[in-house]
Amino acid sequence: MASKPSAMKMPELLVFARMLFIGFVGAEVARIFFLLGTSFAQQLVDVSLSLKAMGVLTGLGICLLYAVKRNAHLAAMHIVRSYRIDLLVGVVIGVWSNKLASPWLAKIHAAFKSADPQWAPAILLLFCFILLSPFLQKRSSSKKQTSKLYFIADEEIEDKKDDLLTNGVQAKSFAETVLASGSHPGLVFGVDGSWGVGKTSFINLVERYWEDAADKVLVCRFEPLRYASEPDLADRLIRDLSAVIQDKVFAPEFRPAASRYSRLIKGKADVSFLGFKLSLEPSQETVDELLDDIDEVLRRIGRRVIIVIDDLDRLDAKTMNNVLFATRRTFKLSQATYVLCYDTEVIVGNTEEGDRAREFLEKFVTAKLNLFVDSSSLCNFLRRNWQDNDDQLSSVPSDTMIKLGAVLNALAEILGGELAGRDREHFVKN
């Protein structure tokens, strides 16, 4: 059967209207500042050129510092790489419209031109203090406090330097496999491992390798455990995906498309007309069209999106089904690849029909990686590598370190002995 030719998409009118508004308002603000500055400049005739230059450089330095700290340079690079000449034309037309509308605003311009010249330095100082306030707050709260408690936090690692169990090689291999898989609708990778084996830490290491390919892929970390109480996880997934895309690339038309999809995917919409309440169901064609809009944005920016769904095994059966349903609803996105982290045995144990749940997971996941702790790496950690964690062990007394080393050496002997299999499984899970 021949594929149906796709119709040309209607342009996002709100996006272009926003560009026109930005150009118009930006030109008007620049005009007002120019009028105030011109009046104030007449009072600086007798001021030395060096003081004038110092004031200008100070103001520019504050603005530049604020822009760098706010990653404005990265946003500018995203805009340049988007090649959205059409939106640039919209801004230019907005500036031109301000020029054409200037006779209508003549009274406002005359009021600012005749205003007290001291308004210019007052507004300048106000903006400088506003821009500097985040730095002052950050400096006052940056004093490092050293904890005197001797507890070691059980937290996942974030960087390769914290990989004491040498999972980096496996993480690199998995990251390269996902990157090399290409764009295929409904492609799902699974990371299967028992509780405490380090699935989240493994994904954090994998993500470090994906960051090296940031010009090709975007990573969306979706944590359903945080939103387990929400009635519509599909809407939350789309919102998180939208936030990631808008943070990493310049795609202003993505927000309207994602908003329409998140509204329709909720299902029924109640409409009141002349006192009658009507329930409308969005058609599947409408939902598919919105997914096509989102997918078109992803193709235009030339990026794939890797959606990582962690802690799937920590959810109850109903919530887990909702997450999988939300994932399946977005399978139409050809530029999306999914990575699920779970423990099959826990999921099977939480459902009444364990065998059917196992079969469903096997059909849902395209390729699976079984994650486990290598016995030699675990023994090496207990004998030597645990001392490399200086950040958490710096406050532990030396005599306690000696006793702790003896205990861990004994554990390493047990794990490397005849009861290694059973004891290792118990140790990792606890």
Secondary structure, DSSP 8 states (H G I E B T S, - for coil): ------------HHHHHHHHHHHHHHHHHHHHHHHHHHHHHGGGTTS-HHHHHHHHHHHHHHHHHHHHHTTHHHHHHHHHHHT-HHHHHHHHHHHHHHHHHGGGGHHHHHHHHTS-TTHHHHHHHHHHHHHHHHHHHHHHT-----------------SGGG-TT--HHHHHHHHHHHHHT---TTEEEEEE--TTS-HHHHHHHHHHHHHTTTTTEEEEEE-GGGGTTSS-HHHHHHHHHHHHHHHHS--TTHHHHHHHHHHHTT--EEEEETTEEEEE---HHHHHHHHHHHHHHHHHTT-EEEEEE--GGGS-HHHHHHHHHHHHHTTT-TTEEEEEEE-HHHHHHHSS-HHHHHHHHHHH-SEEEE----HHHHHHHHHTGGGG-HHHHTTS-HHHHHHHHHHHHHHHHHHTSTTHHHHHHHHHH-
